[in-house]
Amino acid sequence: MVSGGLNPDRVRYFKEAGAPVDSYAVGSYISGASPIDFTGDIKEIDGRPIAKRGRIPGITASPRLQPVDLSAWL
């Protein structure tokens, strides 16, 4: 395990050097990242519109969104 001020460049250095590393501890690098503010509401379950109180149930159309093929990730 390697730790202590690691960032992507340092991890790449160890990998390219062929270092026998099982894991990299990158907590400080990740915790120092800028936050991304968003909300993630459940809108549908098994094709049935659903929402928490105060939200409109069902899928909301957005021309900016495009479908994602998850089969490549499975």
SULHU-V727776 format. One record per residue. N is the residue number from 1. PSI is psi in whole degrees, -180 to 180 (NA if undefined). D_LAST is the distance of its C-alpha to the last C-alpha in whole Angstrom. Layout:
# SULHU-V727776
N,PSI,D_LAST + N,PSI,D_LAST
This chain:
# SULHU-V727776
1,137,28 + 2,135,29 + 3,170,30 + 4,89,33 + 5,30,33 + 6,144,29 + 7,176,28 + 8,-36,25 + 9,-41,28 + 10,-39,30 + 11,-44,26 + 12,-40,26 + 13,-49,30 + 14,-41,29 + 15,-45,26 + 16,-29,28 + 17,-8,31 + 18,26,29 + 19,139,30 + 20,74,28 + 21,129,26 + 22,-32,24 + 23,155,23 + 24,130,25 + 25,109,26 + 26,28,26 + 27,-47,27 + 28,-38,30 + 29,-44,28 + 30,-43,25 + 31,-18,28 + 32,2,30 + 33,153,28 + 34,136,29 + 35,152,28 + 36,117,26 + 37,124,27 + 38,164,25 + 39,148,25 + 40,92,22 + 41,141,24 + 42,126,22 + 43,-20,23 + 44,140,22 + 45,122,20 + 46,41,20 + 47,-1,21 + 48,121,24 + 49,137,26 + 50,150,26 + 51,157,28 + 52,167,30 + 53,135,33 + 54,-4,34 + 55,155,31 + 56,124,31 + 57,156,28 + 58,163,26 + 59,137,24 + 60,121,26 + 61,138,26 + 62,118,26 + 63,-16,26 + 64,-19,25 + 65,145,21 + 66,145,19 + 67,149,16 + 68,131,13 + 69,106,10 + 70,-8,7 + 71,-27,5 + 72,-22,6 + 73,-14,4 + 74,NA,0
